[in-house]
Amino acid sequence: MPKAAKTPRATSPSDAPESAAGTRAAAQRLKMRRELANAAMELFATKGYEATTVDEIAATAGVARRTFFRHFRSKEEAIFPDHDDTLVRAEAVLNAAPPHEHPLDTVCRGIKEVMKMYAGSPAVSVARYRLTREVPTLREREIASVARYERLFTRYLLGHFDERDHHDGNDDPLLAEVAASAVVTAHNHVLRRWLRAGGQGDVETQLDHAFAIVRETFGSGIGAGRPAPSSSSPQADPAPAVRASTTGDVVVAVARTDAPLDEVMRTIQQALTKN
């Protein structure tokens, strides 16, 4: 279904300073959250999770108790200081996606923001992983965080299709929801394997491999159930970014200059496989 274009917001000379101030405030907020999280992890490692209090976490971080509660509602939340900001970054990737990009590719790029969060501090991520394995409350908190990403990606994929358009041959709503779950599952599988290895290994390459499997399984199916638009319709979908065909032993590929390289290679590979 076509979506209405967004009306650009009028700008004023004061916008830039306000934006800069907002950026600084966000950076300071994240810095404090990480300091509190580091203090919590240090105490959990030395005293144990159950024996550590919020007052002790605040004192170790050099702040007052009320400062802790301005950033976290409980000591459980202090274990995951970056999820809120990472969710915002992931959503920004979805919102800025180029129009020709397959929505499943966009989702795969979006969830990479989560992996960047973990890979940015391997030692902390490994320690946090081990702690969540030992404390059921933290494990539940982690599951709740993962569910937020899954809901975000499901909404994005479903937003490309008419969720109410259920008819024979159109499995888009089902595929969109299953594909979103598959992307999150693939990411979490690679992440757990990396954490169990002590944060060692080329996690980005492993993640790309996992996403390639998801794309191969679901990518060609999403959109297959929608009727082809009429060439005379003003709302017809634009031509695909990449097309490939085989003639004898030759594969001919035609791609726009702005087509993603991984999409070009995947299209050529599919053409070779069919030949």
MARMI-812495 format. One record per atom (N, C-alpha, C, O): x, z, y; residue number from 1. Coordinates in steps of 0.2 Angstrom, whole numbers, plus 2048, in hexadecimal, padded with zeros to 3 digits. Atoms other than C-alpha are relative to their C-alpha. Layout:
// residues N
    c1    c3    c2   num
     X     Z     Y   NUM
...
// end
This chain:
// residues 275
    c1    c3    c2   num
   804   800   7FA     1
   800   800   800     1
   804   800   806     1
   809   804   806     1
   7FC   800   7FA     2
   807   7FC   811     2
   7FF   806   804     2
   7FA   809   804     2
   800   7FA   7FC     3
   80C   80A   81C     3
   801   7FF   807     3
   804   7FA   809     3
   7FF   801   7F9     4
   80A   80B   82F     4
   807   802   802     4
   80A   807   800     4
   7F9   7FF   7FD     5
   81A   80A   839     5
   7FF   806   804     5
   7FA   808   808     5
   800   7FA   7FC     6
   81F   81A   841     6
   802   7FE   807     6
   806   7FA   809     6
   7FF   802   7F9     7
   81E   81A   854     7
   806   804   802     7
   807   80A   802     7
   7FA   7FD   7FE     8
   82F   81E   85B     8
   7FF   806   806     8
   7FB   804   80A     8
   801   7FA   7FB     9
   830   82F   865     9
   804   7FE   806     9
   80A   7FC   806     9
   7FC   801   7FA    10
   835   82D   877    10
   805   805   801    10
   804   80B   7FF    10
   7FB   7FC   7FF    11
   845   834   87C    11
   801   802   807    11
   7FF   7FF   80B    11
   7FF   7FD   7F9    12
   84B   83E   88B    12
   807   802   800    12
   80B   803   7FB    12
   7F9   7FE   7FF    13
   85C   842   892    13
   802   807   7FD    13
   807   808   7FB    13
   7FF   7F9   803    14
   85A   854   88B    14
   800   800   7F8    14
   802   805   7F5    14
   800   800   807    15
   858   84E   879    15
   807   801   7FD    15
   807   805   7F8    15
   7F9   7FF   803    16
   86B   84D   875    16
   802   807   800    16
   805   809   7FB    16
   7FE   7F9   800    17
   86F   85E   87B    17
   7FC   805   7FB    17
   7FF   809   7F8    17
   804   7FC   805    18
   860   865   871    18
   802   7FF   7F9    18
   803   804   7F5    18
   7FE   802   807    19
   866   85C   862    19
   806   803   7FE    19
   807   806   7F8    19
   7F9   7FD   802    20
   878   862   863    20
   7FF   808   7FF    20
   802   80A   7FB    20
   801   7F9   800    21
   872   874   866    21
   7FC   802   7F9    21
   7FE   806   7F6    21
   804   7FF   807    22
   866   872   856    22
   805   7FF   7FB    22
   805   803   7F6    22
   7FB   801   805    23
   875   86C   84C    23
   804   806   7FF    23
   806   808   7FA    23
   7FC   7FA   800    24
   880   87A   851    24
   7FC   806   7FD    24
   7FF   80A   7F9    24
   804   7FA   803    25
   872   887   84D    25
   800   7FF   7F8    25
   800   804   7F5    25
   800   801   807    26
   870   87F   83C    26
   806   801   7FC    26
   806   804   7F7    26
   7FA   7FF   803    27
   882   87F   838    27
   802   808   800    27
   805   80A   7FB    27
   7FF   7F8   800    28
   883   892   83D    28
   7FC   803   7FB    28
   7FE   808   7F8    28
   805   7FD   805    29
   874   896   833    29
   803   7FF   7F9    29
   803   803   7F5    29
   7FD   802   807    30
   87C   88D   823    30
   807   804   7FF    30
   808   806   7FA    30
   7FA   7FC   800    31
   88D   896   827    31
   7FE   807   7FE    31
   802   80A   7F9    31
   802   7F9   801    32
   885   8A7   827    32
   7FD   800   7F9    32
   7FE   805   7F5    32
   803   800   807    33
   87B   8A3   817    33
   805   800   7FB    33
   805   803   7F6    33
   7FB   800   805    34
   88A   89E   80E    34
   805   806   800    34
   807   808   7FA    34
   7FC   7FA   800    35
   894   8AD   814    35
   7FC   806   7FC    35
   7FF   80A   7F8    35
   804   7FB   804    36
   886   8B8   80D    36
   800   7FF   7F9    36
   800   803   7F4    36
   800   802   807    37
   885   8AE   7FD    37
   807   802   7FD    37
   807   804   7F7    37
   7F9   7FF   802    38
   898   8B0   7FB    38
   801   808   7FF    38
   804   80A   7FA    38
   7FF   7F9   800    39
   897   8C3   7FE    39
   7FB   802   7FA    39
   7FE   807   7F6    39
   805   7FE   806    40
   888   8C4   7F1    40
   804   7FE   7F9    40
   804   802   7F5    40
   7FD   802   806    41
   892   8BA   7E4    41
   806   805   7FE    41
   807   807   7F8    41
   7FA   7FB   800    42
   8A2   8C6   7E7    42
   7FD   806   7FD    42
   800   809   7F8    42
   803   7FA   802    43
   897   8D5   7E4    43
   7FD   800   7F9    43
   7FE   804   7F5    43
   803   801   807    44
   88E   8CE   7D5    44
   805   800   7FB    44
   804   802   7F5    44
   7FA   801   805    45
   89F   8CA   7CD    45
   803   807   7FE    45
   805   808   7F9    45
   7FC   7F9   800    46
   8A6   8DC   7D0    46
   7FB   806   7FE    46
   7FD   80A   7FA    46
   804   7FB   801    47
   897   8E7   7CF    47
   7FA   7FE   7FB    47
   7F7   803   7F8    47
   806   802   804    48
   88A   8DD   7C5    48
   7FA   7FE   805    48
   7F9   801   80A    48
   806   802   7FB    49
   87A   8D5   7CC    49
   7FB   806   801    49
   7F9   807   807    49
   805   7FB   800    50
   86E   8E3   7C8    50
   802   806   805    50
   7FE   809   809    50
   7FE   7FB   7FD    51
   879   8F0   7D0    51
   802   7FF   808    51
   803   803   80C    51
   7FF   802   7FA    52
   87C   8E7   7E0    52
   7FA   800   805    52
   7F4   7FE   803    52
   805   800   7FC    53
   871   8EA   7EF    53
   800   7FB   806    53
   806   7F9   808    53
   800   804   7FA    54
   86C   8E0   7FF    54
   804   803   805    54
   808   800   808    54
   7FC   7FD   7FB    55
   874   8ED   80A    55
   808   7FF   7FE    55
   80B   7FE   803    55
   7F9   801   802    56
   885   8EB   800    56
   802   7F9   802    56
   807   7F8   804    56
   7FE   807   7FF    57
   884   8D8   802    57
   801   7FF   808    57
   805   7FC   80A    57
   7FF   801   7F8    58
   881   8D9   815    58
   806   803   802    58
   809   801   807    58
   7FA   7FC   7FE    59
   88F   8E6   817    59
   806   7FC   7FE    59
   80B   7FB   802    59
   7FA   804   802    60
   89B   8DB   80D    60
   801   7FA   805    60
   806   7F8   806    60
   800   806   7FC    61
   896   8CC   818    61
   802   802   808    61
   803   7FE   80C    61
   7FE   7FE   7F9    62
   899   8D7   828    62
   7FA   7FF   804    62
   7FB   7FE   80B    62
   806   800   7FC    63
   887   8D6   82E    63
   7FB   805   7FE    63
   7FC   809   7FA    63
   805   7FB   801    64
   877   8E1   82F    64
   7FB   7FE   7FB    64
   7FB   7F8   7F9    64
   805   801   805    65
   86A   8E2   822    65
   7FB   7FB   803    65
   7F8   7F7   7FF    65
   806   804   7FD    66
   85D   8DA   82E    66
   803   7F8   800    66
   7FF   7F4   800    66
   7FD   806   800    67
   869   8CB   82F    67
   7FF   7FC   7FA    67
   7FE   7F6   7F9    67
   801   803   806    68
   869   8C8   81D    68
   7F9   7FE   7FF    68
   7F8   7F8   7FC    68
   807   802   801    69
   856   8C8   81D    69
   7FD   7FA   805    69
   7F8   7F8   804    69
   801   806   7FB    70
   856   8BB   82B    70
   801   7FA   7FC    70
   7FF   7F4   7FE    70
   7FE   806   804    71
   85E   8AF   81E    71
   7FD   800   7F9    71
   7FC   7FA   7F7    71
   802   7FF   807    72
   858   8B5   80D    72
   7FA   805   7FF    72
   7FB   80A   803    72
   806   7FB   801    73
   848   8BE   807    73
   802   805   7FA    73
   7FF   80A   7FA    73
   7FE   7FC   805    74
   852   8C5   7F8    74
   807   7FF   7FE    74
   809   7FA   800    74
   7F9   801   802    75
   863   8C7   7F0    75
   800   7FA   7FB    75
   805   7F7   7FA    75
   800   805   805    76
   85D   8BA   7E3    76
   801   7F9   804    76
   804   7F5   802    76
   800   806   7FC    77
   85B   8AD   7F1    77
   807   7FF   803    77
   809   7F9   804    77
   7F9   800   7FE    78
   86D   8B1   7F7    78
   805   7FC   7FC    78
   80A   7FA   7FE    78
   7FC   804   804    79
   874   8A8   7E8    79
   800   7F9   801    79
   804   7F5   7FF    79
   801   807   7FF    80
   86D   897   7ED    80
   7FF   7FF   808    80
   7FA   7FD   80A    80
   801   800   7F9    81
   871   896   800    81
   7FF   7F9   803    81
   7FD   7F8   808    81
   800   807   7FE    82
   872   883   801    82
   7FA   7FC   7FE    82
   7F9   7F6   800    82
   806   804   803    83
   862   87D   7F8    83
   7FC   7FD   806    83
   7FA   7F7   806    83
   805   802   7FB    84
   857   87C   808    84
   803   7FB   804    84
   800   7F6   805    84
   7FD   805   7FC    85
   864   872   812    85
   801   7FA   7FC    85
   800   7F4   7FE    85
   7FE   806   804    86
   868   867   803    86
   7F9   7FC   7FF    86
   7F9   7F6   7FF    86
   806   804   800    87
   855   863   801    87
   7FE   7FC   806    87
   7FC   7F7   805    87
   801   804   7FA    88
   854   85E   813    88
   805   7F9   800    88
   802   7F4   802    88
   7FC   806   801    89
   863   852   810    89
   7FE   7FB   7FB    89
   7FE   7F5   7FD    89
   802   804   805    90
   85C   84B   801    90
   7FA   7FC   802    90
   7F9   7F6   801    90
   806   804   7FD    91
   84B   847   80A    91
   802   7FB   805    91
   7FF   7F6   806    91
   7FE   805   7FB    92
   855   83F   818    92
   803   7FA   7FD    92
   802   7F4   800    92
   7FE   806   804    93
   85D   833   80B    93
   7FA   7FC   7FF    93
   7FA   7F6   800    93
   806   804   801    94
   84B   82E   806    94
   7FD   7FD   806    94
   7FB   7F7   806    94
   803   803   7FA    95
   845   82C   817    95
   804   7FA   804    95
   801   7F6   807    95
   7FB   805   7FD    96
   854   821   81C    96
   801   7FA   7FC    96
   805   7F6   7FD    96
   7FF   805   805    97
   853   816   80D    97
   7FF   7F9   803    97
   7FA   7F8   806    97
   801   807   7FE    98
   855   803   811    98
   7FA   7FD   7FC    98
   7F9   7FF   7F6    98
   806   803   803    99
   845   7F9   80D    99
   800   7FC   7FA    99
   7FC   7FC   7F6    99
   7FF   804   806   100
   84C   7EE   800   100
   802   804   7FA   100
   802   802   7F4   100
   7FD   7FC   806   101
   853   7FD   7F5   101
   7FA   802   7FC   101
   7F5   804   7FE   101
   805   7FD   805   102
   84A   801   7E5   102
   7FF   807   801   102
   804   80B   802   102
   801   7F9   7FF   103
   842   812   7E7   103
   803   804   7FB   103
   805   80A   7FD   103
   7FC   7FC   805   104
   84A   818   7D7   104
   807   801   802   104
   80A   806   801   104
   7F9   800   7FE   105
   85B   814   7DE   105
   801   805   806   105
   805   809   807   105
   800   7FC   7FA   106
   856   81D   7EE   106
   800   808   7FE   106
   804   80C   800   106
   800   7F9   803   107
   852   82D   7E4   107
   806   802   7FD   107
   808   808   7FE   107
   7FA   7FF   803   108
   862   82C   7DB   108
   805   802   805   108
   809   806   804   108
   7FC   7FE   7FB   109
   86B   82C   7EB   109
   7FF   807   803   109
   803   80A   805   109
   802   7FA   7FD   110
   861   83A   7F2   110
   802   806   7FC   110
   804   80B   7FF   110
   7FF   7FA   804   111
   864   846   7E3   111
   808   801   800   111
   80A   806   7FE   111
   7F9   7FF   800   112
   877   843   7E5   112
   802   805   805   112
   807   808   805   112
   7FF   7FB   7FB   113
   876   84E   7F4   113
   800   807   7FD   113
   804   80C   7FF   113
   800   7FA   804   114
   872   85C   7E8   114
   807   801   7FC   114
   80A   807   7FC   114
   7F9   800   803   115
   882   858   7DE   115
   806   801   805   115
   80A   805   803   115
   7FB   7FE   7FB   116
   88C   858   7EE   116
   801   807   802   116
   806   80A   803   116
   800   7F9   7FF   117
   887   869   7F1   117
   804   804   7FB   117
   807   809   7FD   117
   7FC   7FC   805   118
   88D   870   7E1   118
   807   7FE   800   118
   80C   802   7FF   118
   7F9   802   801   119
   89D   865   7E0   119
   804   802   806   119
   80A   802   806   119
   7FD   7FE   7FA   120
   8A1   86B   7F2   120
   804   807   7FF   120
   809   808   802   120
   7FC   7FA   802   121
   8A6   87C   7EB   121
   7FF   802   7F9   121
   7FB   806   7F6   121
   800   7FF   807   122
   8AA   87B   7D9   122
   800   807   7FD   122
   7FC   809   7F9   122
   7FF   7F9   803   123
   8B0   88D   7D6   123
   7F9   804   801   123
   7F7   808   7FD   123
   806   7FD   7FE   124
   8A0   894   7DF   124
   7FA   7FE   7FB   124
   7F6   802   7F9   124
   805   803   804   125
   895   888   7D5   125
   800   803   7F9   125
   7FB   804   7F6   125
   7FF   7FE   807   126
   89C   88D   7C4   126
   7FF   807   800   126
   7FB   809   7FB   126
   802   7F8   800   127
   89B   8A0   7C8   127
   7F9   801   800   127
   7F6   805   7FD   127
   807   7FF   800   128
   889   89E   7CD   128
   7FC   7FD   7FA   128
   7F8   800   7F8   128
   803   802   806   129
   885   894   7BE   129
   801   805   7FA   129
   7FC   806   7F7   129
   7FF   7FB   805   130
   88C   8A1   7B3   130
   7FC   806   801   130
   7F9   809   7FC   130
   804   7FA   7FE   131
   883   8AF   7BC   131
   7F8   7FE   7FE   131
   7F5   803   7FC   131
   807   802   801   132
   872   8A5   7BB   132
   7FF   800   7F8   132
   7F9   801   7F6   132
   801   800   807   133
   875   8A4   7A8   133
   7FE   808   7FD   133
   7FB   809   7F8   133
   800   7F9   802   134
   876   8B7   7A7   134
   7FA   804   803   134
   7F7   809   800   134
   805   7FD   7FD   135
   868   8BC   7B3   135
   7F9   7FC   800   135
   7F9   7F7   804   135
   806   804   800   136
   856   8B6   7AF   136
   7FD   7FF   807   136
   7FA   7F9   808   136
   803   801   7F9   137
   850   8B9   7C1   137
   803   7FA   804   137
   800   7F6   807   137
   7FD   806   7FC   138
   85D   8AD   7C8   138
   7FF   7F9   7FC   138
   7FE   7F4   800   138
   802   806   804   139
   859   8A0   7BA   139
   7FA   7FE   802   139
   7F9   7F8   803   139
   807   802   7FD   140
   847   8A0   7C0   140
   801   7FD   807   140
   7FD   7F9   809   140
   7FF   802   7F9   141
   84D   89E   7D2   141
   803   7F9   800   141
   801   7F5   804   141
   7FC   807   800   142
   858   88F   7CD   142
   7FB   7FB   7FE   142
   7FA   7F5   800   142
   805   805   803   143
   849   887   7C3   143
   7FB   7FE   806   143
   7F9   7F8   807   143
   805   801   7FA   144
   83E   889   7D3   144
   803   7FB   805   144
   800   7F7   808   144
   7FD   805   7FC   145
   84B   880   7DD   145
   800   7F9   7FE   145
   7FF   7F4   802   145
   800   806   803   146
   84D   872   7D1   146
   7F9   7FD   801   146
   7F8   7F7   802   146
   807   802   7FF   147
   83A   870   7D2   147
   7FE   7FD   807   147
   7FA   7F8   807   147
   801   803   7FA   148
   83A   86D   7E4   148
   803   7F9   801   148
   800   7F5   804   148
   7FD   807   7FF   149
   846   85E   7E3   149
   7FB   7FB   7FC   149
   7FA   7F6   7FE   149
   804   804   804   150
   83B   857   7D5   150
   7FA   7FE   803   150
   7F7   7F8   803   150
   806   802   7FC   151
   82B   858   7E0   151
   802   7FB   805   151
   7FE   7F7   807   151
   7FF   804   7FB   152
   834   850   7EE   152
   801   7F9   7FE   152
   7FE   7F4   801   152
   7FF   807   802   153
   83A   841   7E4   153
   7FA   7FD   7FD   153
   7F9   7F7   7FD   153
   806   803   803   154
   829   83F   7DB   154
   7FC   7FE   805   154
   7F9   7F9   805   154
   804   802   7FA   155
   820   83F   7EC   155
   803   7F9   802   155
   7FF   7F5   804   155
   7FD   807   7FD   156
   82C   831   7F2   156
   7FF   7FA   7FB   156
   7FC   7F5   7FE   156
   801   806   805   157
   82A   826   7E2   157
   7F9   7FF   800   157
   7F7   7F9   801   157
   807   802   800   158
   817   828   7E2   158
   7FE   7FD   807   158
   7F9   7FA   807   158
   802   803   7F9   159
   817   824   7F5   159
   801   7F9   800   159
   7FE   7F5   805   159
   7FF   808   800   160
   81C   812   7F0   160
   7FB   7FD   7FC   160
   7FA   7F7   7FC   160
   805   803   803   161
   80D   810   7E6   161
   7F9   803   801   161
   7F9   809   804   161
   807   7FD   7FF   162
   7FA   813   7E6   162
   7FF   805   7FB   162
   7FD   802   7F5   162
   800   7FB   806   163
   7F9   823   7DC   163
   7F9   800   7FD   163
   7F8   802   7F7   163
   807   800   803   164
   7E6   820   7DA   164
   7FF   7FA   7FD   164
   7F9   7F9   7FA   164
   801   807   803   165
   7E8   80E   7D4   165
   802   800   7F8   165
   807   7FE   7F6   165
   7FF   7FF   808   166
   7E6   812   7C1   166
   7FC   7FA   7FD   166
   7F6   7FA   7FD   166
   803   805   803   167
   7E2   802   7B8   167
   804   7FE   7FA   167
   80A   7FF   7FA   167
   7FC   802   805   168
   7E7   7FA   7A8   168
   806   7FC   802   168
   805   7F7   806   168
   7FA   803   7FE   169
   7F9   7F4   7A9   169
   804   803   806   169
   80A   800   807   169
   7FC   7FD   7FB   170
   7FE   7FE   7B8   170
   802   807   7FE   170
   7FE   80C   7FF   170
   7FE   7F9   802   171
   808   80D   7B3   171
   805   803   805   171
   809   808   804   171
   7FC   7FE   7FA   172
   811   80F   7C4   172
   7FF   808   801   172
   805   80B   802   172
   800   7F8   7FF   173
   80A   821   7C7   173
   803   804   7FB   173
   807   809   7FC   173
   7FD   7FC   806   174
   80F   827   7B6   174
   808   7FF   800   174
   80C   804   800   174
   7F9   802   800   175
   820   81E   7B7   175
   804   804   806   175
   809   806   805   175
   7FD   7FD   7FA   176
   824   825   7C8   176
   801   807   7FF   176
   806   80A   801   176
   7FF   7F9   801   177
   821   837   7C3   177
   805   801   7FA   177
   809   806   7FB   177
   7FC   7FF   805   178
   82A   835   7B3   178
   808   7FF   802   178
   80C   802   800   178
   7F9   802   7FE   179
   839   82C   7BB   179
   803   806   805   179
   809   807   804   179
   7FE   7FB   7FC   180
   83A   83A   7C8   180
   803   806   7FC   180
   808   809   7FE   180
   7FD   7FB   805   181
   83C   847   7BA   181
   806   7FE   7FD   181
   80A   802   7FC   181
   7FA   802   804   182
   848   83C   7B1   182
   807   800   805   182
   80C   802   802   182
   7FA   800   7FB   183
   854   83B   7C1   183
   802   807   800   183
   808   808   800   183
   7FE   7F9   7FF   184
   853   84E   7C3   184
   804   802   7F9   184
   809   806   7FA   184
   7FE   7FD   807   185
   856   851   7B0   185
   807   7FD   7FF   185
   80C   800   7FD   185
   7F9   803   801   186
   865   844   7B0   186
   805   804   805   186
   80B   805   802   186
   7FB   7FC   7FC   187
   86D   84D   7BF   187
   801   807   7FD   187
   807   809   7FD   187
   7FE   7F9   802   188
   86B   85E   7B8   188
   804   800   7F9   188
   808   805   7F8   188
   7FC   800   806   189
   872   859   7A7   189
   807   7FF   802   189
   80C   802   7FF   189
   7F9   801   7FE   190
   882   852   7B0   190
   803   806   803   190
   808   808   802   190
   7FD   7FA   7FC   191
   883   861   7BB   191
   801   806   7FB   191
   807   809   7FC   191
   7FE   7FA   805   192
   882   86E   7AC   192
   806   7FE   7FD   192
   80A   803   7FB   192
   7FA   802   804   193
   88F   864   7A3   193
   806   801   804   193
   80B   804   802   193
   7FB   7FF   7FB   194
   89A   865   7B2   194
   802   807   801   194
   807   809   801   194
   7FF   7F9   7FF   195
   897   877   7B5   195
   803   804   7FA   195
   807   808   7FA   195
   7FD   7FD   806   196
   89B   87C   7A3   196
   807   7FE   7FF   196
   80B   801   7FB   196
   7F9   802   801   197
   8AB   872   7A4   197
   804   804   806   197
   80A   802   807   197
   7FC   7FC   7FA   198
   8B0   87E   7B3   198
   800   7FC   806   198
   805   7FD   80A   198
   800   804   7FA   199
   8AC   871   7C0   199
   806   7FB   800   199
   808   7F9   805   199
   7FB   805   801   200
   8B9   865   7B9   200
   7FD   7F9   7FE   200
   7F8   7F9   7FB   200
   802   807   802   201
   8B7   852   7B7   201
   7FD   7FC   806   201
   7FB   7FF   80B   201
   803   805   7FB   202
   8B0   843   7C1   202
   7F9   800   7FF   202
   7F6   7FC   7FC   202
   807   7FF   801   203
   89F   849   7C3   203
   7FC   7FA   803   203
   7F6   7F9   801   203
   803   806   7FD   204
   89A   83A   7CE   204
   7FF   7FA   7FC   204
   7FA   7F7   7FB   204
   801   806   805   205
   89E   82D   7C1   205
   7FB   802   7FA   205
   7F7   7FE   7F8   205
   804   7FE   805   206
   895   837   7B4   206
   7F8   800   803   206
   7F4   7FE   7FF   206
   806   800   7FD   207
   886   838   7C0   207
   7FD   7F9   800   207
   7F8   7F7   7FF   207
   802   807   7FF   208
   886   825   7C3   208
   7FE   7FE   7F9   208
   7F9   7FA   7F9   208
   802   803   807   209
   886   822   7B0   209
   7F9   803   7FE   209
   7F5   7FF   7FB   209
   807   7FD   802   210
   877   82E   7AE   210
   7FB   7FC   803   210
   7F5   7FB   801   210
   805   804   7FC   211
   86E   825   7BC   211
   7FF   7F9   7FD   211
   7F9   7F7   7FE   211
   801   807   803   212
   871   814   7B4   212
   7FC   800   7FA   212
   7F8   7FB   7FA   212
   805   7FF   805   213
   868   81A   7A5   213
   7F9   801   802   213
   7F5   7FD   7FF   213
   807   7FF   7FD   214
   859   820   7AF   214
   7FE   7F9   803   214
   7F8   7F7   801   214
   802   807   7FD   215
   859   80F   7B8   215
   7FE   7FB   7FB   215
   7F9   7F8   7FC   215
   801   805   805   216
   85A   805   7A9   216
   7F9   802   7FC   216
   7F6   7FD   7FA   216
   806   7FE   803   217
   84C   80F   7A1   217
   7F9   7FF   804   217
   7F4   7FD   801   217
   806   800   7FC   218
   840   810   7AF   218
   7FF   7FB   806   218
   7FA   7F9   808   218
   7FF   804   7FA   219
   846   805   7BD   219
   7FC   7FA   800   219
   7F8   7F8   805   219
   804   806   800   220
   83E   7F5   7B7   220
   7F9   800   7FF   220
   7F5   7FC   800   220
   807   7FF   802   221
   82E   7FC   7B2   221
   7FC   802   807   221
   7F6   800   808   221
   803   7FE   7FA   222
   82A   804   7C3   222
   7FE   7FA   805   222
   803   7F6   806   222
   802   806   7FC   223
   820   7F7   7CD   223
   7FD   7FA   7FC   223
   7FA   7F6   7FF   223
   802   805   804   224
   81C   7EC   7BE   224
   7F8   800   800   224
   7F6   7FA   7FF   224
   807   800   801   225
   80A   7F1   7BE   225
   7FC   7FE   807   225
   7F6   7FD   806   225
   804   802   7FA   226
   806   7EC   7D0   226
   7FF   7F8   800   226
   804   7F5   7FE   226
   801   807   800   227
   7FE   7DB   7D3   227
   805   7FC   805   227
   807   7FF   80A   227
   7FB   803   7FC   228
   80A   7CE   7DA   228
   7FC   7FE   807   228
   7F7   7FB   806   228
   803   802   7FA   229
   806   7CB   7ED   229
   800   7F8   801   229
   804   7F5   7FE   229
   800   807   7FE   230
   800   7BA   7F3   230
   805   7FE   805   230
   807   802   809   230
   7FB   803   7FC   231
   80D   7AF   7FB   231
   7FD   7FF   807   231
   801   7FF   80C   231
   803   801   7F9   232
   801   7AD   80A   232
   7FE   806   803   232
   7FC   806   809   232
   802   7FA   7FD   233
   7FD   7BF   80C   233
   806   803   805   233
   80C   802   803   233
   7FC   7FE   7FB   234
   805   7C6   81C   234
   804   807   7FD   234
   809   809   800   234
   7FD   7FA   802   235
   809   7D6   812   235
   804   7FF   7F9   235
   805   804   7F6   235
   7FC   801   806   236
   812   7CE   804   236
   807   804   800   236
   80A   804   805   236
   7FA   7FD   800   237
   821   7D7   7FE   237
   806   7FC   801   237
   806   7F6   800   237
   7FB   804   7FE   238
   832   7D1   804   238
   804   7FD   7F9   238
   803   801   7F4   238
   7FC   803   806   239
   83D   7C6   7F8   239
   805   806   7FD   239
   808   80A   801   239
   7FB   7FB   803   240
   848   7D1   7EC   240
   807   7FF   803   240
   809   7FA   805   240
   7F9   800   7FD   241
   859   7D6   7F2   241
   805   7FC   7FC   241
   809   7F9   7FE   241
   7FB   804   805   242
   861   7CE   7E2   242
   7FB   7FC   7FB   242
   7F7   7FF   7F9   242
   803   804   806   243
   85B   7C0   7D6   243
   806   7FD   7FC   243
   80B   7FB   7FF   243
   7FB   803   805   244
   864   7BA   7C7   244
   7FD   7FC   7FB   244
   7F7   7FE   7F8   244
   802   804   805   245
   861   7AC   7BB   245
   805   7FD   7FC   245
   80B   7FD   7FE   245
   7FB   803   804   246
   86A   7A4   7AC   246
   7FE   7F9   7FF   246
   7F8   7F7   7FE   246
   800   807   802   247
   86D   792   7A9   247
   805   7FF   7FB   247
   80B   7FE   7FD   247
   7FB   801   805   248
   876   78F   798   248
   804   806   800   248
   802   80C   7FF   248
   7FC   7FB   800   249
   885   79A   799   249
   802   803   807   249
   807   806   807   249
   7FE   7FE   7F9   250
   885   79D   7AC   250
   7FA   804   802   250
   7F4   803   801   250
   805   7FB   7FD   251
   87C   7AB   7B5   251
   801   7FE   808   251
   807   7FF   80B   251
   801   801   7F9   252
   877   7A7   7C7   252
   7FD   805   804   252
   7F7   807   802   252
   803   7FB   7FC   253
   874   7B5   7D3   253
   800   7FF   807   253
   805   7FC   80A   253
   800   800   7F9   254
   86E   7B5   7E4   254
   7FE   806   803   254
   7F9   80A   801   254
   801   7FA   7FD   255
   86F   7C4   7EF   255
   800   800   807   255
   804   7FC   80A   255
   7FF   7FF   7F9   256
   86C   7C9   801   256
   807   804   801   256
   809   808   7FD   256
   7F9   7FD   7FE   257
   87C   7CF   80A   257
   7FF   807   800   257
   804   80B   800   257
   801   7F9   7FF   258
   874   7E0   80C   258
   7FE   804   7F9   258
   7FD   809   7F9   258
   802   7FE   806   259
   870   7E2   7FA   259
   805   805   7FD   259
   80B   804   7FD   259
   7FB   7FB   802   260
   878   7F2   7F2   260
   804   7FD   7FA   260
   801   7F9   7F6   260
   7FB   803   805   261
   887   7ED   7E6   261
   7FD   802   7F9   261
   7FD   7FE   7F5   261
   802   7FE   806   262
   880   7F8   7D8   262
   7FA   7FC   7FD   262
   7F9   7FB   7F7   262
   806   804   801   263
   86F   7EE   7D9   263
   802   7F9   7FE   263
   7FF   7F6   7F9   263
   7FE   806   802   264
   878   7DE   7D8   264
   803   7FF   7F9   264
   802   7FB   7F5   264
   7FD   7FF   807   265
   883   7E3   7C9   265
   7FA   801   7FB   265
   7FB   7FE   7F5   265
   805   7FE   805   266
   873   7EA   7C0   266
   7FC   7F9   7FF   266
   7FA   7F8   7F9   266
   804   806   801   267
   869   7DA   7C3   267
   804   7FA   7FC   267
   801   7F7   7F8   267
   7FC   805   804   268
   878   7CF   7BC   268
   800   802   7F9   268
   800   7FE   7F4   268
   800   7FE   807   269
   879   7DA   7AD   269
   7FA   7FF   7FC   269
   7FA   7FD   7F7   269
   806   801   804   270
   867   7D9   7A9   270
   7FF   7F9   7FF   270
   7FC   7F7   7F9   270
   800   807   801   271
   868   7C6   7AB   271
   804   7FE   7FA   271
   802   7FA   7F6   271
   7FB   801   805   272
   877   7C6   79F   272
   7FD   802   7F9   272
   7FD   7FF   7F4   272
   803   7FD   806   273
   86D   7D1   792   273
   7FB   7FC   7FE   273
   7FA   7FB   7F8   273
   806   804   802   274
   85E   7C6   792   274
   802   7F9   7FE   274
   7FF   7F6   7FA   274
   7FD   807   802   275
   869   7B6   790   275
   801   800   7F8   275
   803   7FA   7F6   275
// end
